[in-house]
């Protein structure tokens, strides 16, 4: 998907490496934070939804959308 929108393989690799770093830092505890209704859970899931959508990670994006809707209903 990214190859269709971005022509530079270096840029694609940079974006994917940044995403991996975010998964292992910013989003490492996201599941626990959502389960425990932590204050920063909505902003984290919203951020993950945005990043996954931008990268074309469609299944992750769809999951994040469902979680966002679930959080909004509470």
C-alpha positions as CSV (number, residue, x, y, z in Angstrom):
1,X,0.0,0.0,0.0
2,X,2.7,2.5,0.9
3,X,4.5,1.8,-2.3
4,X,1.5,3.1,-4.2
5,X,1.5,6.4,-2.3
6,X,5.2,6.9,-1.6
7,X,7.9,6.4,-4.2
8,X,10.9,6.4,-1.9
9,X,11.7,3.1,-0.3
10,X,13.9,4.9,2.2
11,X,11.0,7.0,3.4
12,X,8.8,3.9,3.7
13,X,11.5,2.2,5.7
14,X,11.9,5.3,7.9
15,X,8.1,5.5,8.5
16,X,7.8,1.8,9.3
17,X,10.8,1.9,11.7
18,X,9.3,4.9,13.5
19,X,6.0,2.9,13.8
20,X,7.8,-0.1,15.3
21,X,9.6,2.2,17.7
22,X,6.2,3.8,18.7
23,X,4.7,0.3,19.2
24,X,7.5,-0.6,21.6
25,X,7.4,2.7,23.5
26,X,4.3,4.9,23.2
27,X,1.8,2.1,22.6
28,X,3.5,-0.7,24.6
29,X,0.9,-0.6,27.4
30,X,-2.1,0.4,25.3
31,X,-4.1,-2.8,25.9
32,X,-3.8,-2.5,29.7
33,X,-4.6,1.2,29.7
34,X,-7.8,0.5,27.7
35,X,-8.8,-2.4,29.9
36,X,-8.2,-0.3,33.0
37,X,-9.9,2.9,31.6
38,X,-6.8,5.0,32.1
39,X,-7.1,8.7,31.4
40,X,-4.7,8.6,28.5
41,X,-6.3,5.5,26.8
42,X,-8.6,7.5,24.4
43,X,-5.7,9.7,23.1
44,X,-3.4,6.7,22.7
45,X,-6.0,4.6,20.7
46,X,-6.8,7.7,18.6
47,X,-3.1,8.1,17.9
48,X,-2.7,4.5,17.0
49,X,-5.7,4.7,14.7
50,X,-4.2,7.6,12.9
51,X,-0.8,6.1,12.4
52,X,-2.2,2.8,11.3
53,X,-4.5,4.5,8.9
54,X,-1.7,6.6,7.4
55,X,0.5,3.5,7.0
56,X,-2.2,1.4,5.4
57,X,-2.4,-1.1,8.3
58,X,-6.1,-1.5,7.5
59,X,-6.9,-4.3,10.0
60,X,-5.3,-2.5,12.9
61,X,-7.0,0.7,11.8
62,X,-10.4,-1.0,11.8
63,X,-9.8,-2.5,15.3
64,X,-8.8,1.0,16.6
65,X,-12.0,2.5,15.1
66,X,-14.1,-0.1,17.0
67,X,-12.2,0.6,20.2
68,X,-12.6,4.4,19.7
69,X,-16.3,4.1,19.2
70,X,-16.6,1.9,22.3
71,X,-14.7,4.4,24.4
72,X,-16.8,7.3,23.1
73,X,-20.0,5.5,24.3
74,X,-18.8,5.3,27.9
